[in-house]
Amino acid sequence: MTLGELEAEVMATLWSADQPMSVREVREALGPQRDLAYTTVMTVLVRLAKKGCVERRLGNRAWLYSPALRRVDLAISQIETLTSDLAPDECQATLDHFVTTCSGASPAS
């Protein structure tokens, strides 16, 4: 599964929250630098729900969104998508690079 830039920002916002968020709260959390329309944020959240990335439930008068996936689960899904067409040796080299990078060591050249 791949996410666009705005989808990834919305997911990061939801992961950092300690409770489900409304569209308005997500929009505000994204900050003035994004200056997004309410409907844009709502559309992104609906798409993320269709992808299975977020769950939504009806609050008092608004839908509340929360992550349906842990950050690590999304990363695993993205790595699987990226490596699905690779030959076994290419896949192994890619994964070795990720492991080296994640462990804080410098990747081998």
C-alpha positions as CSV (number, residue, x, y, z in Angstrom):
1,M,0.0,0.0,0.0
2,T,1.3,3.4,-0.9
3,L,0.3,6.7,0.6
4,G,0.5,10.2,-1.0
5,E,2.2,13.0,0.8
6,L,-0.9,14.4,2.4
7,E,-2.2,11.0,3.3
8,A,1.1,10.3,5.1
9,E,0.8,13.7,7.0
10,V,-2.7,12.9,8.0
11,M,-1.6,9.5,9.3
12,A,1.2,11.1,11.3
13,T,-1.2,13.5,12.8
14,L,-3.5,10.7,13.9
15,W,-0.7,8.6,15.3
16,S,0.5,11.5,17.4
17,A,-3.0,12.1,18.8
18,D,-4.1,10.5,22.1
19,Q,-7.7,10.2,21.0
20,P,-9.8,10.0,17.8
21,M,-9.9,13.3,15.9
22,S,-12.6,15.0,13.9
23,V,-11.9,16.4,10.4
24,R,-11.7,19.9,11.9
25,E,-9.2,18.8,14.5
26,V,-7.0,17.1,11.9
27,R,-7.2,20.1,9.6
28,E,-6.1,22.4,12.5
29,A,-3.3,20.0,13.6
30,L,-1.9,20.1,10.0
31,G,-1.3,23.8,10.7
32,P,-1.5,27.0,8.8
33,Q,1.3,26.1,6.5
34,R,-1.0,23.6,4.8
35,D,-4.1,25.9,4.5
36,L,-6.3,23.0,3.4
37,A,-10.0,23.2,2.8
38,Y,-12.1,21.2,5.2
39,T,-13.4,19.1,2.3
40,T,-9.9,18.2,1.2
41,V,-9.1,16.8,4.7
42,M,-12.4,15.0,4.8
43,T,-11.7,13.4,1.4
44,V,-8.3,12.3,2.5
45,L,-9.7,10.7,5.6
46,V,-12.5,8.9,3.7
47,R,-9.9,7.6,1.2
48,L,-7.7,6.4,4.1
49,A,-10.7,4.7,5.6
50,K,-11.4,2.9,2.3
51,K,-7.7,1.8,2.3
52,G,-8.1,0.4,5.8
53,C,-5.6,2.8,7.3
54,V,-8.1,4.6,9.6
55,E,-11.3,3.7,11.4
56,R,-14.1,6.1,11.9
57,R,-17.0,6.2,14.4
58,L,-19.7,8.7,14.8
59,G,-19.1,11.1,17.7
60,N,-21.7,13.6,19.0
61,R,-22.2,15.2,15.6
62,A,-19.1,14.4,13.6
63,W,-17.1,11.5,12.4
64,L,-14.0,10.7,14.6
65,Y,-11.0,9.1,13.0
66,S,-8.3,7.0,14.5
67,P,-5.5,4.9,13.0
68,A,-6.5,1.4,12.1
69,L,-2.8,0.5,11.5
70,R,0.3,0.9,13.6
71,R,3.0,2.9,11.9
72,V,5.1,-0.2,11.7
73,D,2.3,-2.2,10.0
74,L,2.1,0.5,7.3
75,A,5.9,0.5,6.8
76,I,5.8,-3.3,6.4
77,S,3.0,-3.0,3.8
78,Q,5.0,-0.3,1.9
79,I,8.1,-2.4,1.9
80,E,6.2,-5.4,0.6
81,T,4.7,-3.3,-2.2
82,L,8.1,-1.9,-3.1
83,T,9.8,-5.3,-3.1
84,S,7.0,-7.4,-4.7
85,D,8.4,-7.2,-8.2
86,L,12.1,-7.7,-7.3
87,A,14.1,-10.9,-7.9
88,P,15.0,-12.8,-4.7
89,D,18.6,-11.5,-4.7
90,E,17.4,-7.9,-5.3
91,C,14.8,-8.2,-2.5
92,Q,17.5,-9.5,-0.1
93,A,19.9,-6.7,-1.0
94,T,17.1,-4.2,-0.4
95,L,16.1,-5.7,2.9
96,D,19.8,-5.9,4.0
97,H,20.0,-2.1,3.2
98,F,16.9,-1.4,5.3
99,V,18.2,-3.5,8.3
100,T,21.6,-1.7,8.1
101,T,20.0,1.7,7.9
102,C,17.5,1.0,10.8
103,S,20.3,-0.3,13.0
104,G,22.1,3.0,12.7
105,A,25.1,1.6,10.8
106,S,26.3,3.1,7.5
107,P,25.0,1.1,4.5
108,A,27.7,-0.9,2.7
109,S,28.7,0.4,-0.7
